[in-house]
Amino acid sequence: MYIRPLSLTITDLAKSLGVSRKAVSAIVNERKSVTPEMALRLSQAFDTTPDLWLNLQRKHDLWCAMNANNDWRDVRQIYQGAEAGLL
């Protein structure tokens, strides 16, 4: 989202964030998730909000879960609260 358009290297970003190159590389290469602490650092560096970074991570995690397998589609519905107007 920001690294390529700003021509940043992982090393440059790590220095700016005050974290190790390994920490940034792990996030960029999808081996680690954005934590609340990292979201604070990223929001400060890019003039955004921590919520932006945490929501991006949450959406990514959900996409991965939905596409990893379809076992979740076999779950039997036991409550229809939304249809009953209860949610």
PDB file of N, CA, C and O in Angstrom:
ATOM      1  N   MET A   1       0.819  -1.191   0.000  1.00  0.00           N
ATOM      2  CA  MET A   1       0.000   0.000   0.000  1.00  0.00           C
ATOM      3  C   MET A   1       0.863   1.255   0.000  1.00  0.00           C
ATOM      4  O   MET A   1       0.570   2.209  -0.721  1.00  0.00           O
ATOM      5  N   TYR A   2       1.917   1.262   0.798  1.00  0.00           N
ATOM      6  CA  TYR A   2       2.758   2.448   0.897  1.00  0.00           C
ATOM      7  C   TYR A   2       4.194   2.217   0.452  1.00  0.00           C
ATOM      8  O   TYR A   2       4.845   3.151  -0.016  1.00  0.00           O
ATOM      9  N   ILE A   3       4.696   1.016   0.583  1.00  0.00           N
ATOM     10  CA  ILE A   3       6.113   0.765   0.333  1.00  0.00           C
ATOM     11  C   ILE A   3       6.484   1.051  -1.126  1.00  0.00           C
ATOM     12  O   ILE A   3       7.416   1.813  -1.381  1.00  0.00           O
ATOM     13  N   ARG A   4       5.785   0.463  -2.068  1.00  0.00           N
ATOM     14  CA  ARG A   4       6.125   0.674  -3.485  1.00  0.00           C
ATOM     15  C   ARG A   4       5.887   2.112  -3.939  1.00  0.00           C
ATOM     16  O   ARG A   4       6.793   2.715  -4.512  1.00  0.00           O
ATOM     17  N   PRO A   5       4.701   2.687  -3.706  1.00  0.00           N
ATOM     18  CA  PRO A   5       4.475   4.058  -4.187  1.00  0.00           C
ATOM     19  C   PRO A   5       5.470   5.075  -3.620  1.00  0.00           C
ATOM     20  O   PRO A   5       5.804   6.051  -4.291  1.00  0.00           O
ATOM     21  N   LEU A   6       5.936   4.859  -2.414  1.00  0.00           N
ATOM     22  CA  LEU A   6       6.880   5.790  -1.796  1.00  0.00           C
ATOM     23  C   LEU A   6       8.330   5.365  -2.003  1.00  0.00           C
ATOM     24  O   LEU A   6       9.248   5.998  -1.482  1.00  0.00           O
ATOM     25  N   SER A   7       8.532   4.303  -2.757  1.00  0.00           N
ATOM     26  CA  SER A   7       9.879   3.769  -3.014  1.00  0.00           C
ATOM     27  C   SER A   7      10.653   3.507  -1.727  1.00  0.00           C
ATOM     28  O   SER A   7      11.854   3.766  -1.647  1.00  0.00           O
ATOM     29  N   LEU A   8       9.953   2.994  -0.728  1.00  0.00           N
ATOM     30  CA  LEU A   8      10.588   2.659   0.546  1.00  0.00           C
ATOM     31  C   LEU A   8      11.175   1.260   0.481  1.00  0.00           C
ATOM     32  O   LEU A   8      10.633   0.373  -0.179  1.00  0.00           O
ATOM     33  N   THR A   9      12.275   1.078   1.166  1.00  0.00           N
ATOM     34  CA  THR A   9      12.793  -0.274   1.344  1.00  0.00           C
ATOM     35  C   THR A   9      12.320  -0.769   2.708  1.00  0.00           C
ATOM     36  O   THR A   9      11.915   0.020   3.561  1.00  0.00           O
ATOM     37  N   ILE A  10      12.377  -2.054   2.896  1.00  0.00           N
ATOM     38  CA  ILE A  10      12.018  -2.614   4.199  1.00  0.00           C
ATOM     39  C   ILE A  10      12.943  -2.059   5.271  1.00  0.00           C
ATOM     40  O   ILE A  10      12.505  -1.775   6.385  1.00  0.00           O
ATOM     41  N   THR A  11      14.209  -1.905   4.942  1.00  0.00           N
ATOM     42  CA  THR A  11      15.178  -1.353   5.897  1.00  0.00           C
ATOM     43  C   THR A  11      14.831   0.079   6.267  1.00  0.00           C
ATOM     44  O   THR A  11      14.872   0.440   7.443  1.00  0.00           O
ATOM     45  N   ASP A  12      14.486   0.906   5.272  1.00  0.00           N
ATOM     46  CA  ASP A  12      14.104   2.299   5.542  1.00  0.00           C
ATOM     47  C   ASP A  12      12.880   2.365   6.444  1.00  0.00           C
ATOM     48  O   ASP A  12      12.839   3.140   7.399  1.00  0.00           O
ATOM     49  N   LEU A  13      11.892   1.551   6.133  1.00  0.00           N
ATOM     50  CA  LEU A  13      10.665   1.551   6.929  1.00  0.00           C
ATOM     51  C   LEU A  13      10.938   1.092   8.351  1.00  0.00           C
ATOM     52  O   LEU A  13      10.422   1.676   9.304  1.00  0.00           O
ATOM     53  N   ALA A  14      11.738   0.060   8.498  1.00  0.00           N
ATOM     54  CA  ALA A  14      12.070  -0.448   9.833  1.00  0.00           C
ATOM     55  C   ALA A  14      12.757   0.627  10.663  1.00  0.00           C
ATOM     56  O   ALA A  14      12.440   0.803  11.840  1.00  0.00           O
ATOM     57  N   LYS A  15      13.692   1.344  10.061  1.00  0.00           N
ATOM     58  CA  LYS A  15      14.385   2.421  10.780  1.00  0.00           C
ATOM     59  C   LYS A  15      13.404   3.504  11.204  1.00  0.00           C
ATOM     60  O   LYS A  15      13.453   3.987  12.335  1.00  0.00           O
ATOM     61  N   SER A  16      12.518   3.883  10.299  1.00  0.00           N
ATOM     62  CA  SER A  16      11.531   4.917  10.608  1.00  0.00           C
ATOM     63  C   SER A  16      10.600   4.494  11.736  1.00  0.00           C
ATOM     64  O   SER A  16      10.231   5.306  12.585  1.00  0.00           O
ATOM     65  N   LEU A  17      10.222   3.219  11.739  1.00  0.00           N
ATOM     66  CA  LEU A  17       9.298   2.707  12.757  1.00  0.00           C
ATOM     67  C   LEU A  17       9.990   2.396  14.077  1.00  0.00           C
ATOM     68  O   LEU A  17       9.331   2.252  15.107  1.00  0.00           O
ATOM     69  N   GLY A  18      11.312   2.294  14.049  1.00  0.00           N
ATOM     70  CA  GLY A  18      12.044   1.949  15.264  1.00  0.00           C
ATOM     71  C   GLY A  18      11.930   0.479  15.622  1.00  0.00           C
ATOM     72  O   GLY A  18      11.922   0.112  16.797  1.00  0.00           O
ATOM     73  N   VAL A  19      11.841  -0.363  14.591  1.00  0.00           N
ATOM     74  CA  VAL A  19      11.749  -1.812  14.797  1.00  0.00           C
ATOM     75  C   VAL A  19      12.795  -2.489  13.919  1.00  0.00           C
ATOM     76  O   VAL A  19      13.454  -1.838  13.109  1.00  0.00           O
ATOM     77  N   SER A  20      12.938  -3.780  14.085  1.00  0.00           N
ATOM     78  CA  SER A  20      13.920  -4.512  13.290  1.00  0.00           C
ATOM     79  C   SER A  20      13.434  -4.699  11.852  1.00  0.00           C
ATOM     80  O   SER A  20      12.236  -4.687  11.570  1.00  0.00           O
ATOM     81  N   ARG A  21      14.389  -4.867  10.970  1.00  0.00           N
ATOM     82  CA  ARG A  21      14.076  -5.165   9.583  1.00  0.00           C
ATOM     83  C   ARG A  21      13.310  -6.486   9.505  1.00  0.00           C
ATOM     84  O   ARG A  21      12.408  -6.650   8.682  1.00  0.00           O
ATOM     85  N   LYS A  22      13.683  -7.413  10.368  1.00  0.00           N
ATOM     86  CA  LYS A  22      13.033  -8.727  10.419  1.00  0.00           C
ATOM     87  C   LYS A  22      11.537  -8.584  10.733  1.00  0.00           C
ATOM     88  O   LYS A  22      10.711  -9.294  10.159  1.00  0.00           O
ATOM     89  N   ALA A  23      11.190  -7.668  11.644  1.00  0.00           N
ATOM     90  CA  ALA A  23       9.784  -7.464  12.023  1.00  0.00           C
ATOM     91  C   ALA A  23       8.971  -6.941  10.845  1.00  0.00           C
ATOM     92  O   ALA A  23       7.863  -7.414  10.593  1.00  0.00           O
ATOM     93  N   VAL A  24       9.517  -5.970  10.128  1.00  0.00           N
ATOM     94  CA  VAL A  24       8.805  -5.410   8.976  1.00  0.00           C
ATOM     95  C   VAL A  24       8.716  -6.445   7.856  1.00  0.00           C
ATOM     96  O   VAL A  24       7.664  -6.603   7.236  1.00  0.00           O
ATOM     97  N   SER A  25       9.805  -7.141   7.600  1.00  0.00           N
ATOM     98  CA  SER A  25       9.817  -8.163   6.560  1.00  0.00           C
ATOM     99  C   SER A  25       8.774  -9.245   6.831  1.00  0.00           C
ATOM    100  O   SER A  25       8.108  -9.711   5.907  1.00  0.00           O
ATOM    101  N   ALA A  26       8.633  -9.639   8.078  1.00  0.00           N
ATOM    102  CA  ALA A  26       7.660 -10.677   8.436  1.00  0.00           C
ATOM    103  C   ALA A  26       6.234 -10.231   8.130  1.00  0.00           C
ATOM    104  O   ALA A  26       5.412 -11.037   7.695  1.00  0.00           O
ATOM    105  N   ILE A  27       5.939  -8.962   8.353  1.00  0.00           N
ATOM    106  CA  ILE A  27       4.600  -8.439   8.055  1.00  0.00           C
ATOM    107  C   ILE A  27       4.402  -8.329   6.545  1.00  0.00           C
ATOM    108  O   ILE A  27       3.385  -8.775   6.013  1.00  0.00           O
ATOM    109  N   VAL A  28       5.371  -7.737   5.863  1.00  0.00           N
ATOM    110  CA  VAL A  28       5.272  -7.552   4.413  1.00  0.00           C
ATOM    111  C   VAL A  28       5.127  -8.889   3.693  1.00  0.00           C
ATOM    112  O   VAL A  28       4.398  -8.992   2.706  1.00  0.00           O
ATOM    113  N   ASN A  29       5.812  -9.899   4.181  1.00  0.00           N
ATOM    114  CA  ASN A  29       5.778 -11.218   3.547  1.00  0.00           C
ATOM    115  C   ASN A  29       4.736 -12.153   4.158  1.00  0.00           C
ATOM    116  O   ASN A  29       4.773 -13.363   3.936  1.00  0.00           O
ATOM    117  N   GLU A  30       3.806 -11.585   4.929  1.00  0.00           N
ATOM    118  CA  GLU A  30       2.645 -12.290   5.478  1.00  0.00           C
ATOM    119  C   GLU A  30       3.002 -13.446   6.399  1.00  0.00           C
ATOM    120  O   GLU A  30       2.273 -14.435   6.470  1.00  0.00           O
ATOM    121  N   ARG A  31       4.115 -13.327   7.101  1.00  0.00           N
ATOM    122  CA  ARG A  31       4.474 -14.344   8.096  1.00  0.00           C
ATOM    123  C   ARG A  31       4.021 -13.927   9.490  1.00  0.00           C
ATOM    124  O   ARG A  31       3.897 -14.771  10.377  1.00  0.00           O
ATOM    125  N   LYS A  32       3.774 -12.645   9.691  1.00  0.00           N
ATOM    126  CA  LYS A  32       3.294 -12.108  10.967  1.00  0.00           C
ATOM    127  C   LYS A  32       2.171 -11.121  10.689  1.00  0.00           C
ATOM    128  O   LYS A  32       2.052 -10.584   9.587  1.00  0.00           O
ATOM    129  N   SER A  33       1.359 -10.894  11.697  1.00  0.00           N
ATOM    130  CA  SER A  33       0.243  -9.952  11.583  1.00  0.00           C
ATOM    131  C   SER A  33       0.624  -8.594  12.148  1.00  0.00           C
ATOM    132  O   SER A  33       1.567  -8.468  12.929  1.00  0.00           O
ATOM    133  N   VAL A  34      -0.126  -7.585  11.739  1.00  0.00           N
ATOM    134  CA  VAL A  34       0.030  -6.250  12.315  1.00  0.00           C
ATOM    135  C   VAL A  34      -0.576  -6.283  13.714  1.00  0.00           C
ATOM    136  O   VAL A  34      -1.760  -6.577  13.876  1.00  0.00           O
ATOM    137  N   THR A  35       0.230  -5.983  14.713  1.00  0.00           N
ATOM    138  CA  THR A  35      -0.224  -5.946  16.102  1.00  0.00           C
ATOM    139  C   THR A  35      -0.719  -4.544  16.434  1.00  0.00           C
ATOM    140  O   THR A  35      -0.449  -3.607  15.683  1.00  0.00           O
ATOM    141  N   PRO A  36      -1.439  -4.379  17.545  1.00  0.00           N
ATOM    142  CA  PRO A  36      -1.835  -3.029  17.945  1.00  0.00           C
ATOM    143  C   PRO A  36      -0.637  -2.088  18.100  1.00  0.00           C
ATOM    144  O   PRO A  36      -0.718  -0.922  17.715  1.00  0.00           O
ATOM    145  N   GLU A  37       0.462  -2.576  18.653  1.00  0.00           N
ATOM    146  CA  GLU A  37       1.650  -1.722  18.800  1.00  0.00           C
ATOM    147  C   GLU A  37       2.195  -1.303  17.436  1.00  0.00           C
ATOM    148  O   GLU A  37       2.551  -0.142  17.232  1.00  0.00           O
ATOM    149  N   MET A  38       2.258  -2.250  16.511  1.00  0.00           N
ATOM    150  CA  MET A  38       2.749  -1.919  15.173  1.00  0.00           C
ATOM    151  C   MET A  38       1.779  -0.980  14.468  1.00  0.00           C
ATOM    152  O   MET A  38       2.208  -0.098  13.724  1.00  0.00           O
ATOM    153  N   ALA A  39       0.486  -1.155  14.689  1.00  0.00           N
ATOM    154  CA  ALA A  39      -0.509  -0.260  14.099  1.00  0.00           C
ATOM    155  C   ALA A  39      -0.297   1.171  14.580  1.00  0.00           C
ATOM    156  O   ALA A  39      -0.453   2.116  13.807  1.00  0.00           O
ATOM    157  N   LEU A  40       0.057   1.334  15.847  1.00  0.00           N
ATOM    158  CA  LEU A  40       0.356   2.671  16.368  1.00  0.00           C
ATOM    159  C   LEU A  40       1.568   3.264  15.664  1.00  0.00           C
ATOM    160  O   LEU A  40       1.558   4.438  15.295  1.00  0.00           O
ATOM    161  N   ARG A  41       2.596   2.473  15.477  1.00  0.00           N
ATOM    162  CA  ARG A  41       3.813   2.943  14.807  1.00  0.00           C
ATOM    163  C   ARG A  41       3.526   3.309  13.345  1.00  0.00           C
ATOM    164  O   ARG A  41       3.952   4.360  12.866  1.00  0.00           O
ATOM    165  N   LEU A  42       2.806   2.440  12.650  1.00  0.00           N
ATOM    166  CA  LEU A  42       2.482   2.698  11.251  1.00  0.00           C
ATOM    167  C   LEU A  42       1.607   3.939  11.097  1.00  0.00           C
ATOM    168  O   LEU A  42       1.798   4.733  10.176  1.00  0.00           O
ATOM    169  N   SER A  43       0.656   4.098  11.999  1.00  0.00           N
ATOM    170  CA  SER A  43      -0.228   5.262  11.910  1.00  0.00           C
ATOM    171  C   SER A  43       0.542   6.557  12.122  1.00  0.00           C
ATOM    172  O   SER A  43       0.245   7.569  11.487  1.00  0.00           O
ATOM    173  N   GLN A  44       1.516   6.533  12.999  1.00  0.00           N
ATOM    174  CA  GLN A  44       2.354   7.708  13.235  1.00  0.00           C
ATOM    175  C   GLN A  44       3.219   7.995  12.003  1.00  0.00           C
ATOM    176  O   GLN A  44       3.352   9.147  11.590  1.00  0.00           O
ATOM    177  N   ALA A  45       3.795   6.965  11.432  1.00  0.00           N
ATOM    178  CA  ALA A  45       4.694   7.131  10.284  1.00  0.00           C
ATOM    179  C   ALA A  45       3.963   7.610   9.030  1.00  0.00           C
ATOM    180  O   ALA A  45       4.506   8.403   8.261  1.00  0.00           O
ATOM    181  N   PHE A  46       2.748   7.138   8.825  1.00  0.00           N
ATOM    182  CA  PHE A  46       2.031   7.439   7.587  1.00  0.00           C
ATOM    183  C   PHE A  46       0.851   8.390   7.769  1.00  0.00           C
ATOM    184  O   PHE A  46       0.053   8.575   6.849  1.00  0.00           O
ATOM    185  N   ASP A  47       0.738   8.991   8.951  1.00  0.00           N
ATOM    186  CA  ASP A  47      -0.336   9.951   9.235  1.00  0.00           C
ATOM    187  C   ASP A  47      -1.713   9.348   8.940  1.00  0.00           C
ATOM    188  O   ASP A  47      -2.537   9.926   8.231  1.00  0.00           O
ATOM    189  N   THR A  48      -1.920   8.175   9.507  1.00  0.00           N
ATOM    190  CA  THR A  48      -3.209   7.495   9.386  1.00  0.00           C
ATOM    191  C   THR A  48      -3.684   7.185  10.804  1.00  0.00           C
ATOM    192  O   THR A  48      -3.185   7.760  11.771  1.00  0.00           O
ATOM    193  N   THR A  49      -4.633   6.293  10.920  1.00  0.00           N
ATOM    194  CA  THR A  49      -5.094   5.882  12.243  1.00  0.00           C
ATOM    195  C   THR A  49      -4.672   4.439  12.505  1.00  0.00           C
ATOM    196  O   THR A  49      -4.494   3.666  11.563  1.00  0.00           O
ATOM    197  N   PRO A  50      -4.511   4.072  13.767  1.00  0.00           N
ATOM    198  CA  PRO A  50      -4.233   2.665  14.075  1.00  0.00           C
ATOM    199  C   PRO A  50      -5.352   1.752  13.578  1.00  0.00           C
ATOM    200  O   PRO A  50      -5.104   0.621  13.159  1.00  0.00           O
ATOM    201  N   ASP A  51      -6.584   2.253  13.629  1.00  0.00           N
ATOM    202  CA  ASP A  51      -7.722   1.454  13.169  1.00  0.00           C
ATOM    203  C   ASP A  51      -7.581   1.048  11.705  1.00  0.00           C
ATOM    204  O   ASP A  51      -7.970  -0.058  11.330  1.00  0.00           O
ATOM    205  N   LEU A  52      -7.034   1.927  10.882  1.00  0.00           N
ATOM    206  CA  LEU A  52      -6.832   1.583   9.476  1.00  0.00           C
ATOM    207  C   LEU A  52      -6.001   0.312   9.359  1.00  0.00           C
ATOM    208  O   LEU A  52      -6.378  -0.615   8.642  1.00  0.00           O
ATOM    209  N   TRP A  53      -4.881   0.267  10.057  1.00  0.00           N
ATOM    210  CA  TRP A  53      -3.959  -0.866   9.963  1.00  0.00           C
ATOM    211  C   TRP A  53      -4.555  -2.130  10.576  1.00  0.00           C
ATOM    212  O   TRP A  53      -4.379  -3.225  10.042  1.00  0.00           O
ATOM    213  N   LEU A  54      -5.256  -1.978  11.690  1.00  0.00           N
ATOM    214  CA  LEU A  54      -5.868  -3.152  12.322  1.00  0.00           C
ATOM    215  C   LEU A  54      -7.027  -3.685  11.485  1.00  0.00           C
ATOM    216  O   LEU A  54      -7.228  -4.897  11.404  1.00  0.00           O
ATOM    217  N   ASN A  55      -7.789  -2.788  10.862  1.00  0.00           N
ATOM    218  CA  ASN A  55      -8.880  -3.230   9.992  1.00  0.00           C
ATOM    219  C   ASN A  55      -8.355  -3.913   8.734  1.00  0.00           C
ATOM    220  O   ASN A  55      -8.930  -4.901   8.277  1.00  0.00           O
ATOM    221  N   LEU A  56      -7.267  -3.391   8.172  1.00  0.00           N
ATOM    222  CA  LEU A  56      -6.654  -4.059   7.022  1.00  0.00           C
ATOM    223  C   LEU A  56      -6.211  -5.468   7.399  1.00  0.00           C
ATOM    224  O   LEU A  56      -6.404  -6.412   6.633  1.00  0.00           O
ATOM    225  N   GLN A  57      -5.617  -5.606   8.581  1.00  0.00           N
ATOM    226  CA  GLN A  57      -5.170  -6.922   9.036  1.00  0.00           C
ATOM    227  C   GLN A  57      -6.357  -7.850   9.250  1.00  0.00           C
ATOM    228  O   GLN A  57      -6.322  -9.018   8.860  1.00  0.00           O
ATOM    229  N   ARG A  58      -7.416  -7.319   9.876  1.00  0.00           N
ATOM    230  CA  ARG A  58      -8.617  -8.124  10.131  1.00  0.00           C
ATOM    231  C   ARG A  58      -9.239  -8.599   8.823  1.00  0.00           C
ATOM    232  O   ARG A  58      -9.633  -9.760   8.710  1.00  0.00           O
ATOM    233  N   LYS A  59      -9.331  -7.714   7.840  1.00  0.00           N
ATOM    234  CA  LYS A  59      -9.904  -8.093   6.544  1.00  0.00           C
ATOM    235  C   LYS A  59      -9.038  -9.139   5.843  1.00  0.00           C
ATOM    236  O   LYS A  59      -9.553 -10.070   5.223  1.00  0.00           O
ATOM    237  N   HIS A  60      -7.740  -8.978   5.946  1.00  0.00           N
ATOM    238  CA  HIS A  60      -6.828  -9.963   5.355  1.00  0.00           C
ATOM    239  C   HIS A  60      -6.995 -11.324   6.031  1.00  0.00           C
ATOM    240  O   HIS A  60      -7.066 -12.353   5.358  1.00  0.00           O
ATOM    241  N   ASP A  61      -7.057 -11.324   7.356  1.00  0.00           N
ATOM    242  CA  ASP A  61      -7.219 -12.578   8.100  1.00  0.00           C
ATOM    243  C   ASP A  61      -8.523 -13.278   7.729  1.00  0.00           C
ATOM    244  O   ASP A  61      -8.552 -14.496   7.553  1.00  0.00           O
ATOM    245  N   LEU A  62      -9.594 -12.508   7.613  1.00  0.00           N
ATOM    246  CA  LEU A  62     -10.888 -13.089   7.256  1.00  0.00           C
ATOM    247  C   LEU A  62     -10.860 -13.655   5.839  1.00  0.00           C
ATOM    248  O   LEU A  62     -11.376 -14.746   5.595  1.00  0.00           O
ATOM    249  N   TRP A  63     -10.264 -12.923   4.910  1.00  0.00           N
ATOM    250  CA  TRP A  63     -10.147 -13.413   3.538  1.00  0.00           C
ATOM    251  C   TRP A  63      -9.381 -14.731   3.511  1.00  0.00           C
ATOM    252  O   TRP A  63      -9.788 -15.679   2.839  1.00  0.00           O
ATOM    253  N   CYS A  64      -8.278 -14.786   4.239  1.00  0.00           N
ATOM    254  CA  CYS A  64      -7.473 -16.018   4.288  1.00  0.00           C
ATOM    255  C   CYS A  64      -8.285 -17.179   4.851  1.00  0.00           C
ATOM    256  O   CYS A  64      -8.230 -18.290   4.324  1.00  0.00           O
ATOM    257  N   ALA A  65      -9.031 -16.926   5.909  1.00  0.00           N
ATOM    258  CA  ALA A  65      -9.839 -17.984   6.521  1.00  0.00           C
ATOM    259  C   ALA A  65     -10.927 -18.466   5.565  1.00  0.00           C
ATOM    260  O   ALA A  65     -11.190 -19.664   5.466  1.00  0.00           O
ATOM    261  N   MET A  66     -11.550 -17.533   4.870  1.00  0.00           N
ATOM    262  CA  MET A  66     -12.619 -17.903   3.943  1.00  0.00           C
ATOM    263  C   MET A  66     -12.090 -18.708   2.762  1.00  0.00           C
ATOM    264  O   MET A  66     -12.809 -19.537   2.203  1.00  0.00           O
ATOM    265  N   ASN A  67     -10.857 -18.472   2.385  1.00  0.00           N
ATOM    266  CA  ASN A  67     -10.300 -19.121   1.206  1.00  0.00           C
ATOM    267  C   ASN A  67      -9.392 -20.305   1.508  1.00  0.00           C
ATOM    268  O   ASN A  67      -8.951 -20.994   0.589  1.00  0.00           O
ATOM    269  N   ALA A  68      -9.110 -20.547   2.771  1.00  0.00           N
ATOM    270  CA  ALA A  68      -8.236 -21.667   3.145  1.00  0.00           C
ATOM    271  C   ALA A  68      -8.913 -23.002   2.868  1.00  0.00           C
ATOM    272  O   ALA A  68      -8.295 -23.930   2.347  1.00  0.00           O
ATOM    273  N   ASN A  69     -10.167 -23.084   3.216  1.00  0.00           N
ATOM    274  CA  ASN A  69     -10.967 -24.276   2.930  1.00  0.00           C
ATOM    275  C   ASN A  69     -12.432 -23.889   3.086  1.00  0.00           C
ATOM    276  O   ASN A  69     -12.746 -22.762   3.468  1.00  0.00           O
ATOM    277  N   ASN A  70     -13.311 -24.811   2.795  1.00  0.00           N
ATOM    278  CA  ASN A  70     -14.745 -24.520   2.868  1.00  0.00           C
ATOM    279  C   ASN A  70     -15.436 -25.234   4.015  1.00  0.00           C
ATOM    280  O   ASN A  70     -16.665 -25.307   4.041  1.00  0.00           O
ATOM    281  N   ASP A  71     -14.670 -25.765   4.968  1.00  0.00           N
ATOM    282  CA  ASP A  71     -15.272 -26.482   6.095  1.00  0.00           C
ATOM    283  C   ASP A  71     -16.284 -25.628   6.851  1.00  0.00           C
ATOM    284  O   ASP A  71     -17.283 -26.145   7.351  1.00  0.00           O
ATOM    285  N   TRP A  72     -16.033 -24.339   6.935  1.00  0.00           N
ATOM    286  CA  TRP A  72     -16.926 -23.454   7.679  1.00  0.00           C
ATOM    287  C   TRP A  72     -18.316 -23.394   7.043  1.00  0.00           C
ATOM    288  O   TRP A  72     -19.293 -23.066   7.715  1.00  0.00           O
ATOM    289  N   ARG A  73     -18.405 -23.707   5.760  1.00  0.00           N
ATOM    290  CA  ARG A  73     -19.706 -23.685   5.074  1.00  0.00           C
ATOM    291  C   ARG A  73     -20.613 -24.831   5.528  1.00  0.00           C
ATOM    292  O   ARG A  73     -21.824 -24.789   5.310  1.00  0.00           O
ATOM    293  N   ASP A  74     -20.034 -25.844   6.155  1.00  0.00           N
ATOM    294  CA  ASP A  74     -20.805 -26.997   6.623  1.00  0.00           C
ATOM    295  C   ASP A  74     -21.417 -26.787   8.005  1.00  0.00           C
ATOM    296  O   ASP A  74     -22.131 -27.657   8.502  1.00  0.00           O
ATOM    297  N   VAL A  75     -21.149 -25.654   8.623  1.00  0.00           N
ATOM    298  CA  VAL A  75     -21.699 -25.385   9.954  1.00  0.00           C
ATOM    299  C   VAL A  75     -23.207 -25.218   9.832  1.00  0.00           C
ATOM    300  O   VAL A  75     -23.696 -24.476   8.980  1.00  0.00           O
ATOM    301  N   ARG A  76     -23.929 -25.912  10.687  1.00  0.00           N
ATOM    302  CA  ARG A  76     -25.391 -25.869  10.678  1.00  0.00           C
ATOM    303  C   ARG A  76     -25.858 -24.665  11.491  1.00  0.00           C
ATOM    304  O   ARG A  76     -25.442 -24.480  12.635  1.00  0.00           O
ATOM    305  N   GLN A  77     -26.717 -23.856  10.899  1.00  0.00           N
ATOM    306  CA  GLN A  77     -27.243 -22.686  11.588  1.00  0.00           C
ATOM    307  C   GLN A  77     -28.155 -23.130  12.719  1.00  0.00           C
ATOM    308  O   GLN A  77     -29.018 -23.987  12.530  1.00  0.00           O
ATOM    309  N   ILE A  78     -27.961 -22.542  13.901  1.00  0.00           N
ATOM    310  CA  ILE A  78     -28.787 -22.912  15.047  1.00  0.00           C
ATOM    311  C   ILE A  78     -29.638 -21.756  15.550  1.00  0.00           C
ATOM    312  O   ILE A  78     -30.502 -21.940  16.407  1.00  0.00           O
ATOM    313  N   TYR A  79     -29.392 -20.565  15.015  1.00  0.00           N
ATOM    314  CA  TYR A  79     -30.140 -19.411  15.485  1.00  0.00           C
ATOM    315  C   TYR A  79     -30.270 -18.420  14.347  1.00  0.00           C
ATOM    316  O   TYR A  79     -29.303 -18.138  13.641  1.00  0.00           O
ATOM    317  N   GLN A  80     -31.469 -17.896  14.174  1.00  0.00           N
ATOM    318  CA  GLN A  80     -31.714 -16.935  13.108  1.00  0.00           C
ATOM    319  C   GLN A  80     -32.079 -15.588  13.708  1.00  0.00           C
ATOM    320  O   GLN A  80     -33.124 -15.022  13.386  1.00  0.00           O
ATOM    321  N   GLY A  81     -31.225 -15.076  14.575  1.00  0.00           N
ATOM    322  CA  GLY A  81     -31.491 -13.823  15.274  1.00  0.00           C
ATOM    323  C   GLY A  81     -31.668 -12.634  14.355  1.00  0.00           C
ATOM    324  O   GLY A  81     -32.524 -11.784  14.601  1.00  0.00           O
ATOM    325  N   ALA A  82     -30.879 -12.561  13.307  1.00  0.00           N
ATOM    326  CA  ALA A  82     -30.964 -11.424  12.398  1.00  0.00           C
ATOM    327  C   ALA A  82     -32.310 -11.409  11.680  1.00  0.00           C
ATOM    328  O   ALA A  82     -32.914 -10.351  11.507  1.00  0.00           O
ATOM    329  N   GLU A  83     -32.773 -12.572  11.267  1.00  0.00           N
ATOM    330  CA  GLU A  83     -34.054 -12.656  10.571  1.00  0.00           C
ATOM    331  C   GLU A  83     -35.221 -12.368  11.505  1.00  0.00           C
ATOM    332  O   GLU A  83     -36.258 -11.871  11.066  1.00  0.00           O
ATOM    333  N   ALA A  84     -35.062 -12.672  12.770  1.00  0.00           N
ATOM    334  CA  ALA A  84     -36.133 -12.436  13.739  1.00  0.00           C
ATOM    335  C   ALA A  84     -36.110 -11.000  14.250  1.00  0.00           C
ATOM    336  O   ALA A  84     -36.933 -10.626  15.085  1.00  0.00           O
ATOM    337  N   GLY A  85     -35.176 -10.197  13.756  1.00  0.00           N
ATOM    338  CA  GLY A  85     -35.082  -8.811  14.190  1.00  0.00           C
ATOM    339  C   GLY A  85     -34.478  -8.654  15.572  1.00  0.00           C
ATOM    340  O   GLY A  85     -34.687  -7.630  16.222  1.00  0.00           O
ATOM    341  N   LEU A  86     -33.734  -9.648  16.032  1.00  0.00           N
ATOM    342  CA  LEU A  86     -33.163  -9.602  17.370  1.00  0.00           C
ATOM    343  C   LEU A  86     -31.740  -9.067  17.393  1.00  0.00           C
ATOM    344  O   LEU A  86     -31.201  -8.821  18.473  1.00  0.00           O
ATOM    345  N   LEU A  87     -31.116  -8.878  16.235  1.00  0.00           N
ATOM    346  CA  LEU A  87     -29.747  -8.361  16.187  1.00  0.00           C
ATOM    347  C   LEU A  87     -29.707  -7.018  15.527  1.00  0.00           C
ATOM    348  O   LEU A  87     -28.636  -6.426  15.396  1.00  0.00           O
TER     349      LEU A  87
END
